[in-house]
Amino acid sequence: MDQSEIKRIGQILKDRRLQFGYTQEFAAEKTGISYSYYTKIERGEQLPSLEVCLQLAKTFRLSLDSWLLNTLPDMKSSPEMAALFHQLKEMDSKSIHEVELLLQKAALLAK
């Protein structure tokens, strides 16, 4: 993986952290890693281990494929998707969790 990809991964992490309103210190603590390790990841200076990637994805509610493989939707090509993501960014974590539960129930009903 080249340096630009590692920086992209760190930038997505930083953007997500800011969306959640977390400090770097809190994000590191919540993830279970040291502050210095976390800041290196966010600055794109270090690629996290798979174990840490899993913890970060869980902490920031990121899917590994979209985060690491850059399969995030292109917001410019879909105004509807951009509006949806904007609404999700405005929600607090409890509301997001409630939406996740509703989607899980809907998926079970669709089976």
C-alpha positions in Angstrom: 0.0 0.0 0.0 1.5 3.4 -1.0 1.8 6.4 1.3 -1.1 8.2 -0.3 -3.5 5.3 0.5 -2.3 5.3 4.1 -2.9 9.1 4.3 -6.4 8.6 2.8 -7.2 6.0 5.5 -6.0 8.4 8.2 -8.0 11.3 6.8 -11.2 9.2 6.7 -10.5 8.3 10.3 -10.0 11.9 11.3 -13.1 13.1 9.5 -15.2 10.4 11.2 -13.7 11.3 14.6 -14.7 14.9 14.1 -18.2 13.8 13.0 -18.5 12.0 16.4 -17.1 15.0 18.2 -14.3 12.9 19.8 -10.9 14.2 20.7 -7.9 12.2 19.6 -7.3 11.2 23.2 -10.8 9.9 23.7 -10.7 8.1 20.3 -7.5 6.3 21.3 -8.8 5.4 24.7 -12.1 4.2 23.3 -10.3 2.1 20.8 -7.9 0.7 23.3 -4.6 2.0 21.8 -2.1 4.6 22.8 -2.6 8.2 21.9 0.7 8.4 20.0 -0.2 5.3 17.9 -3.6 6.7 17.2 -2.2 10.1 16.1 0.3 8.4 13.7 -2.6 6.4 12.1 -4.7 9.6 11.7 -1.8 11.5 10.2 -1.1 8.7 7.8 2.3 7.9 9.2 1.4 4.4 10.2 -0.9 1.7 8.9 -2.8 0.1 11.7 -2.7 -3.6 12.3 -5.8 -5.7 11.4 -6.8 -6.0 15.0 -6.6 -2.2 15.4 -8.5 -1.7 12.2 -11.3 -3.8 13.5 -11.4 -1.8 16.8 -11.3 1.5 14.9 -14.1 0.4 12.5 -16.2 -0.6 15.5 -15.5 2.6 17.4 -16.4 4.8 14.4 -19.0 2.6 12.8 -17.1 2.1 9.6 -17.2 -0.9 7.3 -13.7 -2.1 6.6 -14.2 -2.3 2.9 -15.5 1.2 2.5 -12.8 2.6 4.8 -9.8 0.6 3.8 -10.6 -0.2 0.1 -12.1 3.2 -0.7 -15.5 2.0 -1.6 -17.3 4.9 0.0 -20.1 6.2 -2.1 -19.4 9.2 -4.3 -21.5 12.0 -2.8 -21.2 14.2 -5.9 -22.9 11.7 -8.2 -25.9 11.2 -5.8 -27.5 14.2 -4.2 -29.9 11.9 -2.5 -27.1 9.9 -0.9 -25.3 13.2 0.1 -28.5 14.4 1.8 -28.9 11.1 3.6 -25.3 11.2 4.9 -25.8 14.8 5.9 -28.8 13.8 8.0 -26.9 10.9 9.6 -24.1 13.2 10.5 -26.5 15.4 12.4 -27.8 12.5 14.5 -26.5 11.7 17.9 -25.1 8.2 18.6 -28.2 7.0 20.4 -30.4 7.9 17.4 -27.9 6.2 15.0 -28.1 3.1 17.1 -31.9 3.1 16.9 -31.7 3.4 13.1 -29.3 0.5 13.0 -31.7 -1.6 15.0 -34.6 -0.7 12.8 -32.6 -1.6 9.7 -31.6 -5.0 11.2 -35.2 -5.7 11.9 -36.2 -4.7 8.4 -33.5 -7.0 7.0 -34.8 -9.9 9.1 -38.4 -9.3 7.8 -37.1 -9.2 4.2 -35.8 -12.7 4.5 
